[in-house]
Amino acid sequence: MKRRQKPSMDNEDDALLFERMREYVIDHHPNPGRVGCLDQETLKKFVFSPEELDLTDVRYLHVMKCAECTRELGKLRRIRDQQ
């Protein structure tokens, strides 16, 4: 049976995975026309209060296919982390 890694290592692995996913989306899914993008208020909720969103709703998968939304989420996360 495989031993579970320490939580700190899991967090590092998660951070690395999400960073690679973010880079992939930015590199491979440009959306300069902002087609189908979520509004600013929804993007803020994604970062500051995700519990207010029904993340099973397929429209939120847009962020995985949109470089512009992914960049905006990154900016909002930096703001959140500085607060």
N, CA, C and O atoms as CSV, one atom per row, in Angstrom:
chain,resi,resn,atom,element,x,y,z
A,1,MET,N,N,0.845,-1.170,0.000
A,1,MET,CA,C,0.000,0.000,0.000
A,1,MET,C,C,0.895,1.240,0.000
A,1,MET,O,O,1.881,1.301,0.735
A,2,LYS,N,N,0.547,2.223,-0.826
A,2,LYS,CA,C,1.327,3.438,-0.943
A,2,LYS,C,C,1.104,4.339,0.266
A,2,LYS,O,O,-0.029,4.554,0.697
A,3,ARG,N,N,2.200,4.858,0.802
A,3,ARG,CA,C,2.093,5.779,1.931
A,3,ARG,C,C,1.705,7.157,1.439
A,3,ARG,O,O,2.166,7.608,0.391
A,4,ARG,N,N,0.866,7.813,2.195
A,4,ARG,CA,C,0.428,9.156,1.860
A,4,ARG,C,C,1.533,10.153,2.196
A,4,ARG,O,O,2.188,10.044,3.232
A,5,GLN,N,N,1.731,11.123,1.307
A,5,GLN,CA,C,2.742,12.145,1.549
A,5,GLN,C,C,2.294,13.092,2.654
A,5,GLN,O,O,1.108,13.196,2.965
A,6,LYS,N,N,3.254,13.770,3.230
A,6,LYS,CA,C,2.947,14.779,4.233
A,6,LYS,C,C,2.072,15.865,3.608
A,6,LYS,O,O,2.207,16.146,2.417
A,7,PRO,N,N,1.178,16.482,4.384
A,7,PRO,CA,C,0.333,17.551,3.845
A,7,PRO,C,C,1.113,18.667,3.182
A,7,PRO,O,O,0.672,19.188,2.157
A,8,SER,N,N,2.260,19.056,3.728
A,8,SER,CA,C,3.026,20.142,3.123
A,8,SER,C,C,3.495,19.763,1.722
A,8,SER,O,O,3.516,20.611,0.829
A,9,MET,N,N,3.867,18.513,1.518
A,9,MET,CA,C,4.279,18.056,0.197
A,9,MET,C,C,3.085,18.031,-0.740
A,9,MET,O,O,3.215,18.379,-1.913
A,10,ASP,N,N,1.913,17.622,-0.239
A,10,ASP,CA,C,0.703,17.639,-1.055
A,10,ASP,C,C,0.417,19.057,-1.529
A,10,ASP,O,O,0.079,19.270,-2.693
A,11,ASN,N,N,0.551,20.025,-0.632
A,11,ASN,CA,C,0.293,21.412,-0.990
A,11,ASN,C,C,1.260,21.893,-2.062
A,11,ASN,O,O,0.864,22.596,-2.991
A,12,GLU,N,N,2.523,21.515,-1.935
A,12,GLU,CA,C,3.518,21.888,-2.939
A,12,GLU,C,C,3.189,21.239,-4.270
A,12,GLU,O,O,3.283,21.886,-5.313
A,13,ASP,N,N,2.807,19.977,-4.251
A,13,ASP,CA,C,2.441,19.281,-5.482
A,13,ASP,C,C,1.221,19.925,-6.120
A,13,ASP,O,O,1.174,20.104,-7.337
A,14,ASP,N,N,0.223,20.277,-5.295
A,14,ASP,CA,C,-0.976,20.936,-5.808
A,14,ASP,C,C,-0.621,22.272,-6.443
A,14,ASP,O,O,-1.110,22.597,-7.525
A,15,ALA,N,N,0.224,23.044,-5.780
A,15,ALA,CA,C,0.613,24.352,-6.303
A,15,ALA,C,C,1.330,24.197,-7.641
A,15,ALA,O,O,1.081,24.965,-8.571
A,16,LEU,N,N,2.213,23.213,-7.742
A,16,LEU,CA,C,2.934,22.971,-8.990
A,16,LEU,C,C,1.966,22.546,-10.091
A,16,LEU,O,O,2.065,23.026,-11.220
A,17,LEU,N,N,1.043,21.662,-9.776
A,17,LEU,CA,C,0.051,21.214,-10.759
A,17,LEU,C,C,-0.774,22.388,-11.264
A,17,LEU,O,O,-0.942,22.551,-12.472
A,18,PHE,N,N,-1.288,23.204,-10.357
A,18,PHE,CA,C,-2.115,24.334,-10.777
A,18,PHE,C,C,-1.318,25.355,-11.560
A,18,PHE,O,O,-1.853,25.969,-12.483
A,19,GLU,N,N,-0.065,25.552,-11.223
A,19,GLU,CA,C,0.772,26.482,-11.981
A,19,GLU,C,C,0.979,25.967,-13.407
A,19,GLU,O,O,0.922,26.739,-14.363
A,20,ARG,N,N,1.216,24.686,-13.543
A,20,ARG,CA,C,1.386,24.109,-14.888
A,20,ARG,C,C,0.095,24.176,-15.694
A,20,ARG,O,O,0.119,24.442,-16.896
A,21,MET,N,N,-1.030,23.935,-15.029
A,21,MET,CA,C,-2.324,24.045,-15.717
A,21,MET,C,C,-2.557,25.485,-16.173
A,21,MET,O,O,-3.003,25.726,-17.295
A,22,ARG,N,N,-2.250,26.434,-15.294
A,22,ARG,CA,C,-2.411,27.848,-15.627
A,22,ARG,C,C,-1.557,28.210,-16.848
A,22,ARG,O,O,-2.036,28.862,-17.776
A,23,GLU,N,N,-0.309,27.790,-16.839
A,23,GLU,CA,C,0.586,28.066,-17.964
A,23,GLU,C,C,0.065,27.445,-19.255
A,23,GLU,O,O,0.131,28.069,-20.313
A,24,TYR,N,N,-0.449,26.225,-19.175
A,24,TYR,CA,C,-0.979,25.552,-20.360
A,24,TYR,C,C,-2.158,26.333,-20.937
A,24,TYR,O,O,-2.224,26.563,-22.144
A,25,VAL,N,N,-3.074,26.734,-20.084
A,25,VAL,CA,C,-4.252,27.471,-20.555
A,25,VAL,C,C,-3.823,28.783,-21.207
A,25,VAL,O,O,-4.316,29.134,-22.278
A,26,ILE,N,N,-2.915,29.500,-20.570
A,26,ILE,CA,C,-2.458,30.777,-21.121
A,26,ILE,C,C,-1.758,30.572,-22.466
A,26,ILE,O,O,-1.953,31.364,-23.388
A,27,ASP,N,N,-0.961,29.536,-22.582
A,27,ASP,CA,C,-0.228,29.278,-23.825
A,27,ASP,C,C,-1.086,28.725,-24.955
A,27,ASP,O,O,-0.809,28.992,-26.124
A,28,HIS,N,N,-2.122,27.961,-24.627
A,28,HIS,CA,C,-2.852,27.225,-25.656
A,28,HIS,C,C,-4.298,27.662,-25.891
A,28,HIS,O,O,-4.940,27.185,-26.826
A,29,HIS,N,N,-4.811,28.550,-25.067
A,29,HIS,CA,C,-6.217,28.939,-25.210
A,29,HIS,C,C,-6.414,30.455,-25.167
A,29,HIS,O,O,-7.103,30.973,-24.288
A,30,PRO,N,N,-5.802,31.164,-26.125
A,30,PRO,CA,C,-6.028,32.610,-26.156
A,30,PRO,C,C,-7.491,32.908,-26.485
A,30,PRO,O,O,-8.145,32.162,-27.214
A,31,ASN,N,N,-7.975,33.989,-25.943
A,31,ASN,CA,C,-9.363,34.395,-26.181
A,31,ASN,C,C,-9.414,35.926,-26.176
A,31,ASN,O,O,-10.084,36.530,-25.338
A,32,PRO,N,N,-8.684,36.558,-27.139
A,32,PRO,CA,C,-8.605,38.021,-27.120
A,32,PRO,C,C,-9.960,38.708,-27.268
A,32,PRO,O,O,-10.128,39.847,-26.834
A,33,GLY,N,N,-10.913,38.030,-27.870
A,33,GLY,CA,C,-12.253,38.595,-28.011
A,33,GLY,C,C,-13.111,38.429,-26.770
A,33,GLY,O,O,-14.242,38.912,-26.713
A,34,ARG,N,N,-12.565,37.742,-25.776
A,34,ARG,CA,C,-13.267,37.491,-24.500
A,34,ARG,C,C,-14.618,36.807,-24.718
A,34,ARG,O,O,-15.591,37.099,-24.023
A,35,VAL,N,N,-14.663,35.910,-25.675
A,35,VAL,CA,C,-15.893,35.176,-25.987
A,35,VAL,C,C,-16.220,34.221,-24.849
A,35,VAL,O,O,-15.401,33.380,-24.479
A,36,GLY,N,N,-17.417,34.356,-24.297
A,36,GLY,CA,C,-17.889,33.466,-23.247
A,36,GLY,C,C,-17.304,33.724,-21.870
A,36,GLY,O,O,-17.521,32.931,-20.954
A,37,CYS,N,N,-16.570,34.810,-21.706
A,37,CYS,CA,C,-15.916,35.080,-20.427
A,37,CYS,C,C,-16.923,35.360,-19.317
A,37,CYS,O,O,-18.015,35.882,-19.540
A,38,LEU,N,N,-16.506,34.992,-18.126
A,38,LEU,CA,C,-17.296,35.271,-16.935
A,38,LEU,C,C,-17.142,36.745,-16.576
A,38,LEU,O,O,-16.109,37.351,-16.858
A,39,ASP,N,N,-18.165,37.318,-15.958
A,39,ASP,CA,C,-18.080,38.718,-15.572
A,39,ASP,C,C,-17.126,38.892,-14.390
A,39,ASP,O,O,-16.778,37.926,-13.711
A,40,GLN,N,N,-16.716,40.117,-14.160
A,40,GLN,CA,C,-15.731,40.423,-13.112
A,40,GLN,C,C,-16.215,39.984,-11.739
A,40,GLN,O,O,-15.428,39.474,-10.942
A,41,GLU,N,N,-17.485,40.174,-11.455
A,41,GLU,CA,C,-18.028,39.797,-10.143
A,41,GLU,C,C,-17.908,38.286,-9.919
A,41,GLU,O,O,-17.563,37.848,-8.821
A,42,THR,N,N,-18.185,37.504,-10.936
A,42,THR,CA,C,-18.074,36.041,-10.817
A,42,THR,C,C,-16.618,35.626,-10.633
A,42,THR,O,O,-16.324,34.742,-9.828
A,43,LEU,N,N,-15.709,36.251,-11.367
A,43,LEU,CA,C,-14.289,35.936,-11.205
A,43,LEU,C,C,-13.825,36.270,-9.789
A,43,LEU,O,O,-13.036,35.530,-9.203
A,44,LYS,N,N,-14.311,37.377,-9.241
A,44,LYS,CA,C,-13.962,37.733,-7.860
A,44,LYS,C,C,-14.480,36.678,-6.884
A,44,LYS,O,O,-13.781,36.310,-5.940
A,45,LYS,N,N,-15.695,36.194,-7.107
A,45,LYS,CA,C,-16.239,35.152,-6.233
A,45,LYS,C,C,-15.404,33.883,-6.315
A,45,LYS,O,O,-15.193,33.206,-5.309
A,46,PHE,N,N,-14.929,33.564,-7.515
A,46,PHE,CA,C,-14.075,32.392,-7.700
A,46,PHE,C,C,-12.904,32.430,-6.727
A,46,PHE,O,O,-12.512,31.398,-6.183
A,47,VAL,N,N,-12.348,33.612,-6.510
A,47,VAL,CA,C,-11.153,33.769,-5.687
A,47,VAL,C,C,-11.484,34.062,-4.228
A,47,VAL,O,O,-10.891,33.465,-3.328
A,48,PHE,N,N,-12.416,34.965,-3.986
A,48,PHE,CA,C,-12.658,35.447,-2.633
A,48,PHE,C,C,-13.749,34.680,-1.884
A,48,PHE,O,O,-13.716,34.608,-0.655
A,49,SER,N,N,-14.708,34.113,-2.601
A,49,SER,CA,C,-15.798,33.388,-1.915
A,49,SER,C,C,-16.373,32.291,-2.821
A,49,SER,O,O,-17.543,32.349,-3.198
A,50,PRO,N,N,-15.549,31.290,-3.172
A,50,PRO,CA,C,-16.007,30.231,-4.078
A,50,PRO,C,C,-17.194,29.440,-3.542
A,50,PRO,O,O,-17.939,28.839,-4.317
A,51,GLU,N,N,-17.379,29.433,-2.216
A,51,GLU,CA,C,-18.507,28.714,-1.639
A,51,GLU,C,C,-19.851,29.305,-2.090
A,51,GLU,O,O,-20.885,28.651,-1.956
A,52,GLU,N,N,-19.844,30.519,-2.616
A,52,GLU,CA,C,-21.068,31.141,-3.116
A,52,GLU,C,C,-21.444,30.667,-4.519
A,52,GLU,O,O,-22.538,30.956,-5.002
A,53,LEU,N,N,-20.543,29.943,-5.165
A,53,LEU,CA,C,-20.784,29.464,-6.528
A,53,LEU,C,C,-21.075,27.966,-6.515
A,53,LEU,O,O,-20.545,27.219,-5.692
A,54,ASP,N,N,-21.919,27.553,-7.437
A,54,ASP,CA,C,-22.154,26.119,-7.653
A,54,ASP,C,C,-21.119,25.661,-8.671
A,54,ASP,O,O,-21.369,25.703,-9.876
A,55,LEU,N,N,-19.970,25.228,-8.194
A,55,LEU,CA,C,-18.860,24.898,-9.084
A,55,LEU,C,C,-19.100,23.650,-9.918
A,55,LEU,O,O,-18.258,23.284,-10.738
A,56,THR,N,N,-20.235,22.993,-9.722
A,56,THR,CA,C,-20.590,21.878,-10.609
A,56,THR,C,C,-21.225,22.397,-11.899
A,56,THR,O,O,-21.417,21.629,-12.842
A,57,ASP,N,N,-21.548,23.674,-11.950
A,57,ASP,CA,C,-22.124,24.284,-13.147
A,57,ASP,C,C,-21.064,24.305,-14.252
A,57,ASP,O,O,-19.982,24.860,-14.059
A,58,VAL,N,N,-21.360,23.717,-15.387
A,58,VAL,CA,C,-20.372,23.571,-16.460
A,58,VAL,C,C,-19.886,24.901,-17.023
A,58,VAL,O,O,-18.811,24.946,-17.621
A,59,ARG,N,N,-20.630,25.972,-16.853
A,59,ARG,CA,C,-20.165,27.254,-17.404
A,59,ARG,C,C,-18.879,27.721,-16.733
A,59,ARG,O,O,-18.136,28.515,-17.308
A,60,TYR,N,N,-18.608,27.235,-15.516
A,60,TYR,CA,C,-17.382,27.638,-14.834
A,60,TYR,C,C,-16.151,26.934,-15.385
A,60,TYR,O,O,-15.027,27.318,-15.064
A,61,LEU,N,N,-16.346,25.911,-16.208
A,61,LEU,CA,C,-15.210,25.258,-16.861
A,61,LEU,C,C,-14.543,26.184,-17.879
A,61,LEU,O,O,-13.437,25.910,-18.345
A,62,HIS,N,N,-15.212,27.267,-18.216
A,62,HIS,CA,C,-14.665,28.238,-19.162
A,62,HIS,C,C,-13.257,28.691,-18.762
A,62,HIS,O,O,-12.400,28.893,-19.622
A,63,VAL,N,N,-13.024,28.847,-17.469
A,63,VAL,CA,C,-11.718,29.341,-17.030
A,63,VAL,C,C,-10.588,28.391,-17.401
A,63,VAL,O,O,-9.428,28.798,-17.449
A,64,MET,N,N,-10.915,27.131,-17.665
A,64,MET,CA,C,-9.897,26.163,-18.075
A,64,MET,C,C,-9.631,26.213,-19.575
A,64,MET,O,O,-8.771,25.496,-20.088
A,65,LYS,N,N,-10.382,27.073,-20.277
A,65,LYS,CA,C,-10.228,27.192,-21.731
A,65,LYS,C,C,-10.037,28.639,-22.157
A,65,LYS,O,O,-10.235,28.969,-23.326
A,66,CYS,N,N,-9.657,29.499,-21.235
A,66,CYS,CA,C,-9.574,30.922,-21.554
A,66,CYS,C,C,-8.367,31.560,-20.873
A,66,CYS,O,O,-8.321,31.694,-19.650
A,67,ALA,N,N,-7.400,31.948,-21.687
A,67,ALA,CA,C,-6.199,32.583,-21.152
A,67,ALA,C,C,-6.538,33.880,-20.426
A,67,ALA,O,O,-5.953,34.178,-19.385
A,68,GLU,N,N,-7.466,34.642,-20.959
A,68,GLU,CA,C,-7.796,35.934,-20.354
A,68,GLU,C,C,-8.416,35.769,-18.961
A,68,GLU,O,O,-8.037,36.479,-18.030
A,69,CYS,N,N,-9.350,34.853,-18.816
A,69,CYS,CA,C,-9.952,34.612,-17.499
A,69,CYS,C,C,-8.913,34.042,-16.537
A,69,CYS,O,O,-8.903,34.399,-15.358
A,70,THR,N,N,-8.054,33.176,-17.016
A,70,THR,CA,C,-7.004,32.597,-16.188
A,70,THR,C,C,-6.049,33.679,-15.695
A,70,THR,O,O,-5.656,33.672,-14.528
A,71,ARG,N,N,-5.672,34.610,-16.576
A,71,ARG,CA,C,-4.817,35.720,-16.157
A,71,ARG,C,C,-5.508,36.577,-15.097
A,71,ARG,O,O,-4.897,36.956,-14.099
A,72,GLU,N,N,-6.777,36.875,-15.322
A,72,GLU,CA,C,-7.530,37.692,-14.376
A,72,GLU,C,C,-7.634,37.006,-13.020
A,72,GLU,O,O,-7.505,37.661,-11.986
A,73,LEU,N,N,-7.867,35.697,-13.013
A,73,LEU,CA,C,-7.906,34.961,-11.747
A,73,LEU,C,C,-6.566,35.055,-11.029
A,73,LEU,O,O,-6.529,35.178,-9.805
A,74,GLY,N,N,-5.475,34.999,-11.771
A,74,GLY,CA,C,-4.151,35.132,-11.178
A,74,GLY,C,C,-3.967,36.486,-10.511
A,74,GLY,O,O,-3.433,36.573,-9.406
A,75,LYS,N,N,-4.410,37.543,-11.185
A,75,LYS,CA,C,-4.319,38.891,-10.600
A,75,LYS,C,C,-5.140,38.974,-9.320
A,75,LYS,O,O,-4.685,39.517,-8.313
A,76,LEU,N,N,-6.342,38.436,-9.365
A,76,LEU,CA,C,-7.207,38.476,-8.187
A,76,LEU,C,C,-6.625,37.670,-7.027
A,76,LEU,O,O,-6.749,38.076,-5.872
A,77,ARG,N,N,-5.994,36.537,-7.322
A,77,ARG,CA,C,-5.358,35.742,-6.266
A,77,ARG,C,C,-4.211,36.510,-5.612
A,77,ARG,O,O,-4.033,36.465,-4.395
A,78,ARG,N,N,-3.433,37.218,-6.442
A,78,ARG,CA,C,-2.335,38.026,-5.875
A,78,ARG,C,C,-2.882,39.112,-4.957
A,78,ARG,O,O,-2.320,39.372,-3.894
A,79,ILE,N,N,-3.974,39.742,-5.367
A,79,ILE,CA,C,-4.618,40.760,-4.519
A,79,ILE,C,C,-5.078,40.131,-3.216
A,79,ILE,O,O,-4.838,40.676,-2.139
A,80,ARG,N,N,-5.747,38.972,-3.313
A,80,ARG,CA,C,-6.223,38.275,-2.117
A,80,ARG,C,C,-5.071,37.934,-1.183
A,80,ARG,O,O,-5.173,38.120,0.030
A,81,ASP,N,N,-3.982,37.438,-1.745
A,81,ASP,CA,C,-2.846,37.004,-0.934
A,81,ASP,C,C,-2.134,38.178,-0.264
A,81,ASP,O,O,-1.496,37.999,0.774
A,82,GLN,N,N,-2.233,39.369,-0.839
A,82,GLN,CA,C,-1.607,40.557,-0.259
A,82,GLN,C,C,-2.449,41.150,0.865
A,82,GLN,O,O,-1.939,41.917,1.682
A,83,GLN,N,N,-3.701,40.810,0.911
A,83,GLN,CA,C,-4.602,41.372,1.937
A,83,GLN,C,C,-4.421,40.721,3.268
A,83,GLN,O,O,-5.102,41.081,4.229
